[in-house]
Amino acid sequence: MSALSLQTRFNPVRYQPQLQDQQLAQLQPQSQRRLQLFGADSFTPARAGGTPSFDVARRLGPETNPRYQKRDITGDGKPETFCNWYTQDFMRARGLSQSQFPNMSANDTNRWLNSSAGRNAGWRKVSAEEAQRHVNDGGVGLVSRHNPRGHGHIAPIVEGQTQNGYPMISNVGSRNFLRGPANQSPAFRNSNTEYWVHD
């Protein structure tokens, strides 16, 4: 079973690429209810001197929230990880709609970000340093890696300082952590790691 079909089967707000604006508006209350269940009771707007991204990460609780813990949901005896679910919940809590950040697997999200659809939704690829500055200034950013031989990885950037060229992220995956440099996640130690910001 593909990661996308797993995502579609098990995610409460399913990936539906053909949704029109009216249908997206109807999904919003369901999406907000889902976030309320998992700690992000409202989106966190940017504010001068604030830490809106870290505030969202802290409320979502990647280290302790059962939604983000590794577990077998397919019955194959192998635990799945949920970086895409966490990043989707994070983006909704920061105020991005499903059209601005669709519900997809990590690999599919990376392909979408690199497409005209991602650009048209307001995403652009930047350096690690620029991504960290953008988030520190109240914006939204993420780290993404496409894996052609398996599952990709994705994580939101939170406020902080880059360390050895890596921005601060909040991570769900092989290791869940609230905040740390992106290279704490083994997936992001590869040269094809990308940094994205939303304008």
CORFENMO-V452017 format. One record per pair of residues at least 4 apart in sequence whose ideal C-beta (glycine too) atoms are under 7 Angstrom apart, sorted by the first residue. I is the first residue (numbers start at 1). GAP is how many residues later the second one is. Records with the same first field share a line. If there is no record, write none. Layout:
I->GAP / GAP
This chain:
1->4 / 5 / 73
2->4
3->4 / 102 / 104 / 148
4->4 / 11 / 100 / 101 / 104
5->4
6->4 / 68 / 74
7->4 / 8 / 77 / 96 / 97 / 98
8->6 / 7
10->63
11->74 / 92
12->22
13->14 / 17 / 18 / 21 / 90
14->89
15->87 / 88 / 89
19->4 / 5
21->4
22->4
23->4
24->4 / 73 / 74 / 75
27->4 / 71
28->4
29->4
30->4
31->4 / 61
32->4
33->4
34->4
35->5 / 6 / 54 / 57 / 58
36->5
38->22 / 27 / 29 / 51
39->20 / 21 / 22 / 26
40->16 / 19 / 20 / 49 / 53
43->50 / 51 / 52
44->8 / 11 / 12 / 49 / 50
45->7 / 50
46->6 / 92 / 93
47->5 / 91
50->88
51->4 / 108
52->4 / 42 / 86
53->4 / 41 / 82 / 87 / 103 / 104 / 105 / 106
54->4 / 104 / 105 / 125
55->4
56->4 / 34 / 37 / 38
57->5 / 33 / 99 / 101 / 113 / 121 / 122
58->120
60->5 / 26 / 29 / 30 / 33
61->4
62->6 / 24 / 108 / 109 / 110 / 114 / 115 / 116
63->113 / 114 / 115
67->18
68->14 / 17 / 18 / 104 / 108
70->9 / 10 / 11
71->8 / 9
72->4 / 5 / 6 / 7 / 8
73->7
74->6
81->91 / 92 / 93
82->4 / 90
83->4 / 23 / 70 / 71 / 72 / 89 / 90
84->4 / 20 / 21 / 22 / 25 / 70
85->4
86->4 / 86
87->4 / 55 / 67 / 68 / 69
88->4 / 13 / 15
89->4
90->4 / 66
91->5 / 10
92->4
94->46
96->4 / 5 / 44 / 102
98->4 / 5
99->22
100->21 / 22 / 98
102->10
104->4 / 5 / 8
105->4
106->4 / 45 / 46 / 47 / 48
107->4 / 39 / 40 / 44 / 45
108->4
109->4 / 35 / 45
110->4 / 34 / 35 / 36 / 42
111->4 / 35
112->5 / 6
113->5 / 10 / 31 / 83
114->4
116->4
117->4
118->5
119->4 / 5
122->76 / 77
123->73 / 75
124->72 / 73 / 75
125->69 / 70 / 71
126->4 / 5 / 69 / 71
127->4 / 68
128->4 / 34 / 37 / 38 / 39 / 67
129->4 / 33
130->4
131->4 / 10 / 26 / 36 / 64 / 65 / 66
132->4 / 25 / 30 / 35 / 36
133->4
134->5 / 7 / 63
135->4 / 5 / 6 / 22 / 23 / 24
136->23
139->58 / 59
140->57 / 58
141->16 / 54 / 55 / 56
142->12 / 13 / 14 / 15 / 54
143->12 / 14 / 24 / 26 / 39 / 45 / 50 / 52
144->10 / 50 / 52
145->7 / 8 / 42 / 43 / 45 / 47 / 48 / 49
146->6 / 46
147->4 / 5
153->20 / 32 / 34 / 35
155->14 / 15 / 16 / 30
156->13 / 14
157->10 / 11 / 12
158->10 / 11 / 12 / 21
159->9
160->8 / 19
162->4 / 5
163->18
164->17 / 19
166->15 / 16 / 17
167->15 / 28
168->11 / 12 / 13
169->11 / 13
170->8 / 9
171->4 / 5 / 6 / 9 / 13 / 14
172->4
173->12 / 14
174->12
175->9 / 10
177->7
180->4
182->6
183->5 / 6
188->5
